[in-house]
Amino acid sequence: LLGAALLWAGAGALVNLKYSVEEEQRAGTVIANVAKDARDAGFVLDPRQPAAFRVVSNSAPHLVDISPGSGLLVTKQKIDRDLLCRQSPKCIISLEVMSSSMEICVIKLEIKDLNDNAPSFPTDQIELEISETASPGTRVPLESAYDPDSGSFGVQSYEITPNDLFGLETKTRGDGSRFAELVVEKSLDRETQSHYSYVITALDGGDPPNFGTVELSIRVIDSNDNNPLFEEPAYTVSVPENAPPGTPVIRLNASDPDEGTNGQVLYSFHSYVSERARELFQIDPQSGLITVSGAIDYEEGHVYELDVQAKDLGPNSIPAHCKVTISVQDANDNPPLINLLSVNSELVEVSENAPPGYVIALVRVSDRDSGANGRVQCKLLGNVPFRLQEYESFSTILVDGRLDREQRDQYNLTIQAKDNGVPSLQATKSFTVKITDENDNHPHFSKPYYQVIVQENNTPGAYLLSVSARDPDLGLNGSVSYQIVPSQVRDMPVFTYVSINPNSGDIYALRSFNHEQTKAFEFKVLAKDGGNPSLQSNATVRVIVLDVNDNTPVITAPPLVNGTAEVYIPRNAGVGYLVTVVKADDYDEGENGRLSYEMVEGDRGFFEIDQVNGEIRTTRAFGENAKTAYELIVVAHDHGKTSLSASALILIYLSPALDAQESIGSVNLSLIFIIALGSIAAILFVTMIFVAVKCKRDNKEIRTYNCRIAEYSYGHQKKSSKKKKISKNDIRLVPRDVEETDKMNVVSCSSLTSSLNYFDYHQQTLPLGCRRSESTFLNVDSQNNRNAGSNHIYHHTFTGQSPQQPDLIINGMPLPE
């Protein structure tokens, strides 16, 4: 084996290796270690791992191959060079190999010839007729011997045995083949001897040479005196390929001074002119004009040699011979041929993450023409993210830009090959490049912010809204699933408020929302695709809870006892005197919380009430005969679509005070002020005693009212002085909500034991007439859980979401802990 010759073709990714091997080697013969030679030439191969080679092109795949694991170039069967390349001076097998790192190796393997064939003649005997008048030096061409071997192992010389009257001279044709001419060395005399037999031996250039023999039989015949004679022994002409039939090539002329038939010359091709030459050319036997008779193709044959003889019609004619060499001129009649070296010649797949310079296919372009007609230039048509890089014997198509399957999933590439002939010929080859998908896109929500409006008191499990995210990738890379990002809503996990369908993105409520407790909340939804690694994005969802008129107004002023308030006014109060101001609270908002006041029953002829601010004023003066007590039933109602209301009984007493205008003239103002302060102090002292006695009595009877029962019976029950005994039916267990337990304060004082107004005030300012020292607080919440907002006095909700211990309720009231 010859050593590897390494030639770089302008790029580090291309190596040329040349080897040689003799023919007739048995199958499995190792020719070379391509992996080692390629590594020495600069290939990036890991020596600890077996080389990974892929044969892209092989001109003789049935003869040689490369082991993909070891990288050895081996024979697959016995190579017969004579059958593979016939008599070509060079016999080369070409391979293109690509490594796992996308590097290309071009291998040229030369098959060396062995002298394994002997020359042979086409016939067993050659018969010649030579006139006795043939002078010494007359030459007669003989049929050539054929040897399948090439070069020096082909036919080199001829010998004749015995060598007496005739000799042999070996000559060479234009194609390199050798033939023999029989030379008359001495004068012939047919009357002396009319027949001669010789042995012609053809020898090749081997050591020792191989040979073949044929018997030569010469018959001497009588002939006329003069022979035809060509002007030149050899002629050289040219003819363009594709010349139409009938095109004249050359007109030969052989002169014979004899007259009559002895001087009439006929032209013909010699017997050993090949059949192919006879198909392409013909000679007129009378005129000697050689013309084209077939389709001449330069790529089939460049040179044709015609041996022509001229023979007169006289007796014992001696023919004259000449050689006509016809050179075929190349024409640009073959367009370039494009061959895409890929697994599938019509479709090439490449990942959208392929980097610039990544090789997707090999292209080999050939042109059967020669010279400028066979020089081809290639280019890639269109504005595509690929480019063509040309090498000596092939070209590569490489990625030359960013590929994005989501923008374009395939390209139709067209390769154009154009030769340099005049006129130029060109060819095109089209194929499809399919871009395969990679997980390179995040899920994209249709909008980054979603908002849904839902009324409070909704049904748990109700549908709220749907979020949608799209991923343009394919398969698992584009499948999107949804989940809620963990967060807190009012110190509770968001998962207790809402849930999401991981496949559809539908969001559902898990609880009934309370506007007074939670007006709005936000959470994030995460969208993940199924790629590996997974990509994700998120969107914000805001849930706005609308108010519903679900809270009944609560009258807070004047202070009520069992739904009744007592008010004292002077008997001499005039028209428009401010009796009292009715105030009520409604925890709803907007129209649901806007209150109006009106009097529905009682002594409405003496009083009027402002519908907006609840001020009760007198409409007439009270005379001496007026009664001392008046009753009014005042209703506070909201403006919701289904209005809710609360009522109170106002008892107005006329005090027997003197007319202020009559007494003011005779009494000192300072004395009046002192008396007034003393009276107030006395009243406060009496009130404190009354409250203390009342609270002590209520604690014995455990008569702290439940807010719901008080609200229901507010204004409808008459005050009873009888004590009610506690029975078994008066006791029930109700579930205690975590938030209720943490936030509920029950306030009781001797004057407000049955009032709904003092349930869960969160340590707000107590109503007038009830001191904090007289109050009893049940389950007082911690300072951290107190509501600091002045507009949220009453916060009592039942969510039913967490496990809890029941409160013991007696007569509708929770027992203090």
C-alpha positions in Angstrom: 0.0 0.0 0.0 1.1 3.5 -0.7 1.2 6.0 2.2 -1.8 8.4 2.6 -1.3 11.8 0.8 -3.2 14.5 2.7 -4.3 17.6 0.8 -6.5 20.3 2.3 -9.1 21.9 -0.1 -9.3 25.3 1.5 -11.2 24.1 4.6 -10.3 22.2 7.7 -13.3 19.9 7.2 -12.0 18.3 3.9 -9.2 15.8 3.5 -8.0 14.0 0.4 -6.5 10.5 0.9 -4.9 8.5 -1.9 -4.2 4.7 -1.8 -3.4 1.9 -4.2 -3.9 -1.8 -4.3 -3.1 -4.5 -6.8 -5.9 -6.3 -8.5 -6.9 -9.9 -7.7 -6.7 -9.3 -3.9 -9.1 -11.6 -2.1 -12.2 -10.3 -0.3 -11.6 -8.8 3.2 -8.1 -7.5 2.3 -7.4 -4.4 4.4 -6.2 -1.6 2.2 -5.7 1.3 4.7 -6.7 2.6 8.1 -8.7 5.7 7.0 -9.6 6.7 10.6 -5.9 6.9 11.5 -4.9 8.8 8.4 -7.8 11.2 8.7 -7.0 11.8 12.3 -3.4 12.5 11.4 -4.7 14.9 8.7 -6.6 17.0 11.3 -10.0 15.2 11.7 -11.5 15.8 15.2 -12.0 12.1 16.3 -12.0 10.8 19.8 -9.2 8.1 20.0 -11.0 6.4 22.9 -14.1 5.7 20.9 -14.5 3.8 17.6 -14.6 6.1 14.6 -18.0 6.7 13.1 -17.8 7.1 9.4 -20.7 7.3 6.9 -20.0 6.6 3.2 -21.8 9.3 1.3 -20.6 8.3 -2.2 -18.9 5.2 -3.6 -18.1 4.6 -7.3 -17.7 0.9 -6.7 -19.7 -0.1 -3.6 -19.6 -3.8 -4.7 -15.8 -3.9 -4.6 -14.6 -1.8 -1.6 -16.2 -0.3 1.6 -15.2 1.3 4.9 -16.0 -0.3 8.2 -18.0 2.3 10.1 -16.6 1.2 13.5 -12.9 0.7 12.8 -12.5 3.0 9.8 -10.6 0.4 7.7 -10.8 0.4 4.0 -11.3 -3.2 2.9 -12.2 -5.2 -0.2 -15.6 -6.8 -0.5 -14.7 -9.2 -3.4 -11.8 -10.0 -5.7 -11.1 -7.0 -8.0 -10.5 -7.6 -11.7 -9.0 -4.5 -13.0 -9.3 -5.7 -16.6 -13.0 -6.0 -16.2 -13.4 -2.8 -14.2 -11.4 -0.4 -16.3 -10.4 -2.4 -19.3 -7.3 -0.9 -20.9 -7.5 2.6 -19.3 -4.1 3.7 -18.2 -5.6 4.7 -14.8 -8.1 2.8 -12.8 -9.4 4.7 -9.8 -12.2 4.1 -7.4 -13.6 7.3 -5.6 -15.2 7.4 -2.2 -16.6 10.3 -0.1 -16.8 9.7 3.6 -18.3 11.9 6.3 -17.3 11.5 10.0 -19.6 11.9 13.0 -18.3 15.5 13.3 -19.5 16.4 9.8 -16.0 16.4 8.3 -15.5 15.1 4.8 -12.8 12.8 3.5 -12.3 12.2 -0.3 -10.6 8.9 -1.0 -9.0 7.9 -4.3 -8.1 4.2 -4.6 -5.9 3.2 -7.6 -6.2 -0.4 -8.8 -2.8 -1.6 -10.0 -2.6 -3.9 -13.0 -1.1 -7.4 -12.9 0.2 -9.3 -15.9 -2.5 -11.9 -15.6 -3.5 -12.1 -19.2 -1.7 -13.3 -22.3 -2.1 -11.7 -25.8 -4.5 -13.4 -28.1 -5.4 -13.1 -31.8 -9.0 -12.9 -33.0 -8.5 -15.8 -35.4 -6.4 -19.0 -35.4 -5.0 -18.3 -38.9 -4.2 -15.3 -41.0 -4.3 -15.7 -44.8 -2.7 -13.2 -47.1 -2.2 -13.0 -50.8 0.8 -11.1 -52.1 1.7 -10.5 -55.7 4.9 -11.8 -56.9 5.7 -8.4 -58.2 5.7 -7.0 -54.7 9.1 -5.3 -54.3 11.2 -5.5 -51.1 9.9 -3.0 -48.6 6.2 -3.6 -49.4 4.2 -3.5 -46.2 1.0 -5.3 -45.4 -0.8 -4.6 -42.1 -1.7 -7.6 -40.0 -4.5 -8.2 -37.6 -3.5 -7.1 -34.0 -3.4 -9.2 -31.0 -5.6 -8.3 -28.0 -4.4 -8.2 -24.3 -6.9 -7.2 -21.6 -4.0 -5.9 -19.5 -3.1 -2.2 -19.7 0.1 -0.2 -20.0 3.3 -2.2 -20.2 1.4 -5.4 -19.5 -0.4 -5.0 -22.8 1.0 -6.1 -26.3 4.4 -4.6 -26.8 6.0 -6.5 -29.7 5.5 -9.0 -32.5 7.8 -11.7 -33.9 7.7 -13.9 -37.0 9.1 -17.3 -37.3 11.0 -18.1 -39.4 12.5 -14.9 -40.5 13.6 -15.3 -44.1 11.6 -13.6 -46.9 9.4 -11.6 -44.6 9.9 -9.5 -41.6 7.7 -7.8 -39.0 7.7 -4.2 -37.9 5.7 -3.2 -34.8 3.9 0.2 -34.9 1.8 2.1 -32.4 -1.7 3.6 -33.1 -2.9 6.8 -31.7 -4.8 5.1 -28.9 -1.6 3.4 -27.7 -2.3 -0.1 -29.1 0.4 -1.9 -31.0 0.0 -3.7 -34.3 2.4 -5.4 -36.8 3.1 -4.8 -40.4 4.4 -7.6 -42.6 7.4 -6.3 -44.6 8.6 -8.0 -47.8 12.3 -8.2 -47.4 13.2 -10.1 -50.6 11.8 -10.4 -54.1 9.1 -13.0 -54.5 8.8 -15.6 -57.3 5.6 -17.4 -57.5 7.0 -19.9 -59.9 9.7 -20.8 -57.3 7.4 -21.0 -54.3 3.7 -20.0 -54.2 2.9 -20.7 -50.5 4.6 -19.7 -47.3 3.6 -20.5 -43.7 4.8 -18.6 -40.6 4.0 -18.2 -36.9 3.3 -14.7 -35.6 4.0 -14.3 -31.9 2.6 -11.3 -29.9 4.5 -10.6 -26.6 3.4 -8.3 -23.7 5.8 -6.4 -21.4 5.7 -8.7 -18.4 8.7 -10.3 -16.8 8.7 -13.0 -18.1 6.4 -11.9 -20.9 3.1 -13.6 -21.8 2.6 -14.3 -25.4 0.0 -15.5 -28.0 0.5 -17.0 -31.5 -1.3 -17.2 -34.8 -0.5 -19.0 -38.0 0.2 -16.8 -41.0 -0.5 -18.3 -44.4 0.9 -16.3 -47.4 -0.1 -17.2 -51.0 2.0 -15.6 -53.8 -0.1 -14.6 -56.7 0.6 -13.2 -60.1 -0.1 -9.5 -60.5 0.0 -6.7 -63.0 3.0 -4.3 -63.3 1.7 -1.1 -61.7 0.0 -0.7 -58.4 -2.2 2.1 -57.1 -0.3 4.6 -55.0 -1.7 7.1 -52.4 -0.4 10.6 -52.3 0.3 10.3 -48.6 0.7 7.2 -46.5 -1.3 8.9 -43.7 -4.0 11.6 -43.4 -5.2 13.5 -40.4 -8.6 15.2 -40.5 -11.2 16.5 -37.9 -14.9 16.4 -37.8 -17.3 18.1 -35.3 -19.4 15.8 -33.2 -23.0 15.6 -34.0 -22.2 16.2 -37.7 -25.2 15.1 -39.7 -25.0 12.0 -41.9 -23.5 12.7 -45.3 -21.0 15.3 -44.0 -17.8 14.8 -46.1 -14.7 14.0 -44.1 -11.9 13.5 -46.7 -11.6 12.5 -50.4 -8.8 10.0 -50.9 -6.9 9.6 -54.2 -4.8 6.7 -55.2 -3.3 6.8 -58.7 -2.5 3.8 -61.0 -0.8 4.6 -64.3 -2.2 1.4 -65.9 -5.0 1.6 -68.3 -8.3 -0.1 -68.3 -9.2 -2.4 -65.5 -5.6 -2.5 -64.4 -5.8 1.2 -63.7 -9.3 1.3 -62.3 -9.1 1.7 -58.5 -11.6 0.7 -56.0 -11.5 2.0 -52.4 -12.5 0.1 -49.3 -11.8 -0.2 -45.6 -9.4 -2.8 -44.4 -10.9 -5.9 -42.8 -9.8 -5.0 -39.3 -11.4 -1.6 -39.2 -13.8 -1.8 -36.2 -17.5 -2.3 -36.6 -18.1 1.0 -34.7 -16.0 2.9 -37.1 -17.8 1.4 -40.0 -21.1 2.5 -38.4 -19.9 6.1 -38.1 -18.1 6.5 -41.5 -18.4 5.1 -45.0 -16.2 5.3 -48.1 -17.4 5.6 -51.7 -15.6 2.7 -53.5 -15.4 4.7 -56.7 -14.5 8.2 -55.6 -12.7 7.5 -52.3 -14.9 10.0 -50.5 -15.2 9.3 -46.8 -18.5 10.7 -45.3 -20.3 10.6 -41.9 -22.9 7.8 -41.7 -23.8 7.7 -38.0 -24.1 9.9 -34.8 -20.7 11.0 -33.8 -20.3 11.6 -30.0 -17.1 13.1 -28.7 -17.9 11.6 -25.2 -17.9 8.1 -26.8 -14.7 8.4 -28.8 -12.2 11.2 -29.5 -10.2 9.6 -32.3 -11.0 7.1 -35.0 -8.4 5.5 -37.3 -9.5 4.1 -40.7 -7.2 1.8 -42.7 -8.1 2.3 -46.4 -6.9 0.2 -49.2 -7.0 1.0 -53.0 -6.9 -1.9 -55.4 -7.1 -1.8 -59.1 -9.2 -4.2 -61.2 -6.3 -5.7 -63.1 -5.1 -9.2 -62.5 -2.7 -9.8 -59.8 -3.4 -6.4 -58.4 -1.3 -5.2 -55.5 -3.5 -2.9 -53.2 -2.1 0.3 -51.8 -2.8 1.2 -48.1 -3.1 4.5 -46.2 -4.2 5.5 -42.7 -6.9 8.1 -42.1 -6.9 9.5 -38.5 -10.2 11.3 -37.7 -10.3 13.6 -34.7 -13.7 14.4 -33.3 -14.1 18.0 -32.2 -16.1 18.5 -29.0 -19.4 20.4 -29.1 -21.2 21.7 -26.1 -24.1 19.2 -26.4 -24.2 17.8 -22.9 -25.9 19.8 -20.1 -24.5 19.4 -16.6 -25.7 16.5 -14.6 -26.6 17.2 -10.9 -26.6 14.4 -8.4 -27.8 15.0 -4.8 -25.9 12.7 -2.5 -28.4 12.3 0.3 -30.4 9.4 1.9 -33.5 10.7 0.1 -32.7 12.7 -3.1 -36.1 14.5 -2.9 -36.3 15.4 0.8 -33.7 16.5 3.4 -34.6 17.0 7.1 -32.7 19.4 9.3 -33.4 20.6 12.8 -34.5 24.3 13.3 -31.6 24.5 15.9 -29.0 23.6 13.2 -26.1 26.2 13.5 -24.7 28.1 10.5 -22.3 26.0 8.6 -24.1 22.7 9.3 -23.9 20.4 6.2 -27.3 19.1 5.1 -26.4 17.5 1.8 -23.6 16.8 -0.7 -23.9 17.6 -4.4 -21.8 16.3 -7.3 -22.1 18.0 -10.7 -20.6 16.5 -13.9 -20.5 17.4 -17.5 -19.5 14.9 -20.2 -18.1 17.6 -22.4 -14.4 18.6 -22.2 -12.6 21.8 -21.9 -14.6 24.9 -21.4 -17.7 23.0 -22.4 -17.2 20.7 -19.4 -16.3 23.4 -16.8 -19.4 23.9 -14.6 -20.3 26.6 -12.1 -23.0 26.0 -9.5 -25.2 28.2 -7.4 -28.2 28.0 -5.2 -31.2 30.0 -6.4 -33.5 32.1 -4.3 -33.2 34.0 -1.1 -33.0 31.1 1.3 -31.0 30.5 4.6 -28.7 28.1 2.9 -25.6 28.4 0.8 -23.5 26.3 -1.6 -19.8 25.7 -1.0 -17.9 24.2 -4.0 -14.9 21.9 -3.7 -12.8 20.2 -6.3 -15.1 17.2 -7.1 -18.3 18.1 -5.2 -20.2 20.8 -3.4 -21.9 21.0 0.0 -25.1 22.7 1.0 -24.8 24.4 4.4 -27.1 26.3 6.7 -26.5 30.0 6.3 -29.0 31.6 8.6 -31.4 31.1 11.4 -34.1 28.5 10.9 -37.5 28.8 12.6 -40.0 26.0 11.9 -42.8 28.1 13.3 -42.2 30.7 10.7 -41.5 28.3 7.8 -41.4 24.6 8.1 -39.9 23.7 4.7 -37.9 25.2 1.8 -37.8 24.2 -1.9 -34.2 24.5 -2.9 -33.1 24.7 -6.5 -29.5 24.1 -7.6 -28.5 25.6 -10.9 -25.4 24.2 -12.8 -24.1 26.1 -15.9 -21.2 25.2 -18.1 -18.8 27.6 -19.9 -19.6 26.5 -23.4 -20.9 28.8 -26.2 -23.8 28.7 -26.1 -23.9 27.8 -22.4 -26.0 24.8 -21.2 -27.5 24.6 -17.8 -29.4 22.2 -15.6 -31.4 22.5 -12.4 -32.1 20.2 -9.5 -34.9 20.8 -7.0 -35.4 19.2 -3.6 -37.3 19.9 -0.4 -35.7 20.8 3.0 -38.0 20.0 5.9 -37.4 21.8 9.1 -37.9 19.6 12.2 -39.3 21.0 15.4 -37.5 21.9 18.6 -38.9 23.2 21.9 -37.9 26.8 21.4 -41.2 28.6 22.1 -42.7 29.5 25.4 -46.5 29.2 25.8 -48.1 32.6 25.0 -51.2 33.7 26.8 -53.8 35.5 24.6 -53.5 38.4 27.0 -51.3 39.0 30.0 -54.1 40.1 32.3 -57.5 38.6 32.8 -60.3 40.0 34.8 -63.6 38.5 35.8 -66.5 40.0 37.7 -68.6 37.8 39.9 -71.4 38.5 42.4 -70.9 37.5 46.0 -72.8 34.5 47.4 -71.9 32.6 44.2 -72.4 28.8 44.2 -69.1 26.9 45.1 -67.9 25.2 41.9 -69.3 27.9 39.6 -67.4 28.6 36.4 -65.5 31.9 36.4 -63.5 32.2 33.2 -61.1 30.5 30.9 -57.4 31.4 30.2 -55.8 30.3 27.0 -52.1 30.0 26.1 -50.8 28.9 22.7 -47.5 27.2 21.9 -46.6 27.1 18.2 -44.3 24.0 18.7 -45.4 20.6 17.6 -46.4 17.5 19.6 -45.4 17.5 23.2 -43.4 20.7 22.6 -46.7 22.5 21.9 -49.0 20.8 24.4 -49.9 23.3 27.1 -51.0 22.5 30.7 -52.2 25.0 33.3 -51.7 25.4 37.0 -52.2 28.1 39.6 -49.1 29.6 41.2 -49.2 29.2 45.0 -50.1 32.5 46.8 -52.2 33.8 49.7 -55.6 35.5 49.8 -56.5 36.9 53.2 -53.9 34.5 54.8 -55.5 31.5 53.1 -54.0 29.5 50.2 -55.4 30.6 46.8 -56.2 26.9 46.2 -59.1 27.3 48.7 -60.6 30.0 46.6 -60.3 28.8 43.0 -59.2 25.8 40.9 -58.2 25.3 37.3 -58.6 22.6 34.8 -55.0 21.7 33.7 -56.0 20.8 30.2 -58.7 23.4 29.2 -57.7 26.4 31.4 -61.2 26.7 32.8 -61.2 28.4 36.3 -63.8 27.5 38.9 -64.7 29.0 42.3 -64.2 26.7 45.3 -66.1 28.8 47.8 -68.9 31.4 48.0 -67.3 34.8 47.9 -68.3 37.6 50.4 -67.9 41.1 49.1 -67.8 42.6 52.6 -64.9 40.3 53.3 -63.1 40.2 50.0 -63.8 42.8 47.4 -61.1 41.5 44.9 -58.1 39.2 44.8 -55.4 38.3 42.2 -53.5 35.2 41.4 -51.2 34.0 38.7 -51.8 31.1 36.3 -48.8 29.2 34.9 -48.8 27.6 31.5 -46.2 24.9 30.8 -45.5 22.9 27.6 -44.6 19.3 27.4 -41.1 19.7 26.0 -37.9 18.6 27.7 -36.8 20.9 29.2 -40.2 22.4 29.7 -40.9 26.1 28.9 -43.4 28.2 30.7 -45.1 31.6 31.1 -47.7 33.2 33.4 -50.6 35.5 33.3 -52.4 37.4 36.1 -56.1 36.8 36.9 -58.1 39.3 38.9 -61.4 38.4 40.4 -63.7 41.3 41.4 -66.5 40.4 43.8 -69.6 42.5 43.3 -71.8 43.5 46.2 -75.2 41.9 46.6 -77.8 43.3 48.9 -77.5 40.6 51.6 -77.0 42.7 54.7 -80.0 44.2 56.7 -79.5 47.7 58.0 -78.7 47.9 61.7 -80.0 50.9 63.7 -77.1 52.2 65.9 -78.7 55.5 67.3 -80.5 56.2 69.4 -79.5 53.3 71.6 -82.1 50.6 71.5 -83.1 48.2 74.2 -85.1 45.3 72.8 -85.8 47.4 69.7 -87.0 50.4 71.7 -85.4 53.8 72.4 -86.7 56.4 74.9 -86.2 60.1 74.2 -87.0 63.0 76.4 -87.9 66.5 75.1 -89.1 69.5 77.0 -92.9 70.1 77.0 -92.4 73.6 75.7 -90.4 72.5 72.6 -91.5 74.5 69.6 -92.0 73.5 66.0 -88.9 72.1 64.4 -87.3 71.0 67.7 -84.7 68.3 67.1 -86.1 65.3 69.0 -83.3 62.8 68.1 -81.3 61.5 65.1 -81.8 58.0 63.9 -78.7 56.4 62.5 -78.3 53.0 60.9 -75.4 51.1 59.3 -75.5 48.8 56.3 -72.4 46.9 55.4 -73.4 46.7 51.7 -72.1 49.3 49.3 -73.5 51.7 46.7 -77.3 51.6 46.4 -77.4 48.5 48.5 -75.9 50.4 51.4 -77.6 53.8 50.9 -80.3 54.2 53.5 -83.5 56.2 53.8 -85.6 56.8 56.9 -89.3 57.0 57.3 -92.0 56.8 60.0 -94.5 54.1 59.3 -96.7 54.1 62.4 -97.3 56.0 65.6 -98.0 59.7 66.3 -96.9 60.9 62.9 -99.0 64.0 63.2 -96.6 65.6 65.8 -93.3 64.7 64.2 -91.5 64.4 60.9 -88.3 62.6 59.9 -85.6 63.6 57.4 -85.4 60.7 54.9 -81.6 61.3 54.4 -80.1 62.1 57.7 -82.7 60.6 60.0 -83.4 63.7 62.0 -86.8 63.6 63.9 -88.2 67.1 64.5 -91.5 68.3 65.9 -94.2 69.7 63.6 -96.3 71.4 66.2 -96.1 72.8 69.8 -97.4 70.8 72.7 -100.1 72.4 74.8 -100.8 72.0 78.5 -103.2 69.3 77.8 -100.9 67.2 75.6 -100.2 63.7 76.6 -96.9 62.9 78.2 -95.7 60.0 75.9 -95.7 59.5 72.1 -94.8 56.5 70.0 -93.1 56.4 66.6 -92.1 53.3 64.6 -89.1 54.4 62.4 -87.9 52.2 59.5 -84.4 52.4 57.9 -84.3 50.7 54.5 -81.7 50.4 51.8 -82.0 51.0 48.1 -81.1 47.5 46.8 -83.2 45.9 44.1 -84.8 43.8 46.9 -84.8 46.4 49.7 -84.0 45.3 53.2 -85.0 47.3 56.3 -84.8 47.6 60.1 -87.3 49.2 62.4 -87.2 50.7 65.9 -89.8 51.9 68.3 -89.1 55.5 69.5 -90.8 56.5 72.8 -90.9 60.2 73.2 -91.6 61.6 76.7 -92.4 65.2 77.5 -90.5 66.4 80.5 -92.3 68.8 82.9 -89.5 71.4 82.6 -90.3 75.1 82.9 -90.3 77.3 80.0 -86.7 78.5 79.6 -87.8 82.0 78.6 -89.8 82.5 81.9 -87.1 81.4 84.3 -84.1 82.8 82.6 -84.8 86.4 83.7 -84.7 85.8 87.5 -81.9 83.3 87.8 -78.2 83.8 87.4 -76.7 82.2 84.4 -73.8 80.8 86.4 -76.2 79.2 88.9 -78.1 77.6 86.0 -74.9 76.1 84.6 -73.9 74.7 88.0 -77.3 73.2 88.5 -77.2 71.6 85.1 -73.8 70.0 85.7 -75.0 68.7 89.0 -78.1 67.2 87.4 -76.0 65.5 84.7 -73.7 64.1 87.3 -76.6 62.7 89.3 -78.2 61.2 86.2 -74.9 59.5 85.3 -74.6 58.1 88.8 -78.1 56.7 88.8 -77.5 55.3 85.3 -74.3 53.5 86.4 -76.2 51.9 89.3 -79.0 50.8 87.0 -76.5 49.4 84.5 -74.6 47.4 87.1 -77.8 45.9 88.5 -79.1 45.1 85.0 -75.8 43.4 84.0 -75.8 41.3 87.1 -79.3 40.2 86.5 -78.7 39.4 82.8 -75.6 37.3 83.7 -77.8 35.1 85.9 -80.4 34.7 83.1 -77.7 34.4 80.3 -79.9 36.5 78.2 -77.3 37.7 75.6 -79.2 37.5 72.4 -78.1 35.9 69.2 -77.7 38.6 66.4 -79.8 36.7 63.9 -82.7 36.2 66.4 -82.5 39.7 67.6 -82.6 41.0 64.1 -85.6 38.9 63.3 -87.5 39.9 66.4 -86.3 43.5 66.4 -89.3 45.8 66.6 -91.8 42.9 66.7 -91.6 41.7 70.3 -92.9 43.4 73.3 -90.8 43.9 76.3 -91.4 41.3 78.9 -90.6 41.5 82.5 -90.8 37.8 83.2 -87.7 35.7 83.4 -87.5 32.8 80.9 -86.3 29.5 82.0 -83.7 27.7 80.0 -84.9 24.4 78.6 -83.1 21.7 76.7 -84.6 22.8 73.4 -83.1 26.2 73.9 -79.6 24.8 73.5 -78.1 24.0 70.0 -74.6 23.6 68.5 -73.6 25.7 65.5 -70.3 25.4 63.6 -67.7 28.0 64.4 -65.9 29.5 61.4 -62.3 30.2 61.9 -62.7 33.7 60.8 -65.8 34.1 62.9 -64.0 32.8 66.0 -61.0 35.1 65.4 -63.1 38.2 64.8 -66.4 37.9 66.8 -66.7 40.2 69.8 -70.0 40.1 71.8 -70.6 43.2 73.8 -73.2 43.3 76.5 -74.1 45.9 79.0 -77.1 46.3 81.2 -78.7 48.8 78.9 -77.9 46.9 75.6 -78.4 43.3 76.4 -80.8 42.7 73.5 -79.4 45.1 71.0 -78.0 43.8 67.7 -75.9 46.9 67.3 -73.2 45.7 69.6 -72.3 42.3 68.0 -68.7 42.2 66.8 -67.6 45.8 66.9 -63.9 45.0 66.9 -63.3 47.4 69.8 -65.0 50.3 68.1 -66.2 53.2 70.3 -69.1 52.0 72.4 -72.5 53.7 72.1 -73.3 56.5 74.4 -74.6 55.2 77.7 -72.5 52.0 77.8 -69.1 52.2 79.5 -66.4 49.8 78.6 -66.1 48.7 82.2 -69.7 47.5 82.0 -69.1 45.4 78.8 -68.6 41.7 78.5 -66.4 40.5 75.6 -66.5 37.0 74.3 -63.6 35.5 72.2 -61.8 38.8 71.9 -59.6 38.7 68.7 -56.0 39.5 68.8 -54.6 42.9 68.0 -53.1 41.6 64.8 -56.5 40.4 63.4 -58.4 43.5 64.2 -59.8 45.4 61.3 -58.4 48.9 61.2 -60.9 50.3 58.7 -63.5 52.6 60.1 -66.0 51.6 57.4 -66.0 47.9 58.3 -67.6 47.7 61.7 -69.5 44.5 61.2 -67.7 41.5 59.8 -69.5 38.3 60.5 -69.2 35.6 57.7 -69.7 31.9 57.5 -67.4 30.3 54.9 -67.6 26.7 55.9 -64.1 26.0 54.7 -62.1 24.8 57.7 -62.7 22.4 60.4 -63.8 24.0 63.7 -65.2 23.4 67.2 -68.9 24.3 67.6 -70.1 27.1 69.9 -72.6 26.3 72.5 -75.7 28.4 71.8 -78.3 28.9 74.5 -81.5 30.9 73.7 -79.8 31.8 70.4 -76.7 33.2 72.2 -73.1 31.8 72.3 -71.9 31.0 75.7 -68.8 33.0 76.7 -65.6 30.9 76.9 
